[in-house]
Amino acid sequence: MTDRYQTLLDLLGERHSCRAFLPDPVPHGVIAKIVQTAQRVPSWCNAQPWQVSVTDPAATERLSQALLQAVETDAPRPDLDWPLRYTGVYQDRRRTCGFQLYDAVGIAREDRGARRAQMLENYRFFGAPHVAIVTSEADLGAYGAMDCGGFVAAFTLAAQALGIATIPQAAIAAYAPTVRRELDLPDTRLILCAISLGHADPDHPANGFRTERASPDEVITWVRD
């Protein structure tokens, strides 16, 4: 096993979705370095369809308040269709992740009010001082969005390498018109997701669990001669 492989493995193992942040801001130079690193991922025809709007703390709070209001008054209007359903192993994994979170923060599974309050933390960005809103050019469709997925993964790993915690969040895409209005984004940009970032609160129970990953045998289909 090479040192570079082990470094990558360590970063992937250390990275987790942070659900409680400290308020301390991250210097712009560090965020720029994260983005610069993430831009090394491949994209179709090197189109590099991603753009990121990164908020400073006051703007983060304004966007949060606008989204919390939209949750109460507006119907979801994502730019891309939501998944039709989660079934089988995908539903199992989704439920397990949710139950791990509820157990970590002491929410009973039948406590709908507390579960909703925890869901709304998505729109408070879990207390992060910054949020990066990731958009793609609408004309590039699903393949532009796919390329941006690689950018998001690289962003989180680069941040981890620099000691910055992150959580990618699809929840904000449900209120794409609100995000577009608040950040003055054109209709030609698809609102894909947010990446909240900052310094993790190590003492918060929401940061005390880790999700599991399927084994290679569950993922690989070997096509033999």
KABEL-V374964 format. One record per residue. N is the residue number from 1. RES is the residue in three letters. OMEGA is omega as a letter, one per 20 degrees, with the letter a starting at -180 (999 if undefined). Layout:
# KABEL-V374964
N:RES:OMEGA ; N:RES:OMEGA
This chain:
# KABEL-V374964
1:MET:a ; 2:THR:r ; 3:ASP:a ; 4:ARG:r ; 5:TYR:a ; 6:GLN:r ; 7:THR:r ; 8:LEU:r ; 9:LEU:r ; 10:ASP:r ; 11:LEU:r ; 12:LEU:r ; 13:GLY:a ; 14:GLU:a ; 15:ARG:r ; 16:HIS:r ; 17:SER:a ; 18:CYS:a ; 19:ARG:r ; 20:ALA:a ; 21:PHE:r ; 22:LEU:a ; 23:PRO:a ; 24:ASP:r ; 25:PRO:r ; 26:VAL:r ; 27:PRO:r ; 28:HIS:a ; 29:GLY:r ; 30:VAL:r ; 31:ILE:r ; 32:ALA:r ; 33:LYS:r ; 34:ILE:a ; 35:VAL:r ; 36:GLN:r ; 37:THR:a ; 38:ALA:a ; 39:GLN:r ; 40:ARG:a ; 41:VAL:r ; 42:PRO:r ; 43:SER:a ; 44:TRP:a ; 45:CYS:a ; 46:ASN:a ; 47:ALA:a ; 48:GLN:a ; 49:PRO:a ; 50:TRP:r ; 51:GLN:r ; 52:VAL:r ; 53:SER:a ; 54:VAL:a ; 55:THR:r ; 56:ASP:a ; 57:PRO:a ; 58:ALA:r ; 59:ALA:r ; 60:THR:a ; 61:GLU:r ; 62:ARG:r ; 63:LEU:r ; 64:SER:a ; 65:GLN:r ; 66:ALA:r ; 67:LEU:r ; 68:LEU:r ; 69:GLN:a ; 70:ALA:r ; 71:VAL:a ; 72:GLU:a ; 73:THR:a ; 74:ASP:r ; 75:ALA:r ; 76:PRO:r ; 77:ARG:r ; 78:PRO:r ; 79:ASP:r ; 80:LEU:a ; 81:ASP:r ; 82:TRP:r ; 83:PRO:r ; 84:LEU:a ; 85:ARG:r ; 86:TYR:a ; 87:THR:r ; 88:GLY:a ; 89:VAL:r ; 90:TYR:r ; 91:GLN:r ; 92:ASP:a ; 93:ARG:r ; 94:ARG:r ; 95:ARG:a ; 96:THR:r ; 97:CYS:r ; 98:GLY:a ; 99:PHE:r ; 100:GLN:r ; 101:LEU:a ; 102:TYR:r ; 103:ASP:a ; 104:ALA:a ; 105:VAL:r ; 106:GLY:r ; 107:ILE:r ; 108:ALA:a ; 109:ARG:a ; 110:GLU:a ; 111:ASP:a ; 112:ARG:r ; 113:GLY:r ; 114:ALA:r ; 115:ARG:r ; 116:ARG:r ; 117:ALA:r ; 118:GLN:r ; 119:MET:a ; 120:LEU:r ; 121:GLU:r ; 122:ASN:a ; 123:TYR:r ; 124:ARG:r ; 125:PHE:r ; 126:PHE:r ; 127:GLY:a ; 128:ALA:r ; 129:PRO:a ; 130:HIS:r ; 131:VAL:r ; 132:ALA:r ; 133:ILE:a ; 134:VAL:r ; 135:THR:r ; 136:SER:r ; 137:GLU:a ; 138:ALA:a ; 139:ASP:a ; 140:LEU:r ; 141:GLY:a ; 142:ALA:a ; 143:TYR:r ; 144:GLY:r ; 145:ALA:r ; 146:MET:r ; 147:ASP:a ; 148:CYS:r ; 149:GLY:r ; 150:GLY:r ; 151:PHE:a ; 152:VAL:r ; 153:ALA:a ; 154:ALA:r ; 155:PHE:a ; 156:THR:r ; 157:LEU:r ; 158:ALA:r ; 159:ALA:r ; 160:GLN:a ; 161:ALA:a ; 162:LEU:r ; 163:GLY:a ; 164:ILE:r ; 165:ALA:a ; 166:THR:r ; 167:ILE:r ; 168:PRO:a ; 169:GLN:r ; 170:ALA:a ; 171:ALA:a ; 172:ILE:a ; 173:ALA:r ; 174:ALA:a ; 175:TYR:a ; 176:ALA:r ; 177:PRO:r ; 178:THR:r ; 179:VAL:a ; 180:ARG:a ; 181:ARG:a ; 182:GLU:a ; 183:LEU:r ; 184:ASP:r ; 185:LEU:a ; 186:PRO:r ; 187:ASP:a ; 188:THR:r ; 189:ARG:r ; 190:LEU:r ; 191:ILE:a ; 192:LEU:a ; 193:CYS:r ; 194:ALA:r ; 195:ILE:r ; 196:SER:a ; 197:LEU:a ; 198:GLY:r ; 199:HIS:a ; 200:ALA:r ; 201:ASP:a ; 202:PRO:a ; 203:ASP:a ; 204:HIS:a ; 205:PRO:r ; 206:ALA:r ; 207:ASN:a ; 208:GLY:r ; 209:PHE:r ; 210:ARG:r ; 211:THR:r ; 212:GLU:r ; 213:ARG:r ; 214:ALA:r ; 215:SER:r ; 216:PRO:a ; 217:ASP:r ; 218:GLU:a ; 219:VAL:a ; 220:ILE:r ; 221:THR:a ; 222:TRP:r ; 223:VAL:a ; 224:ARG:r ; 225:ASP:999
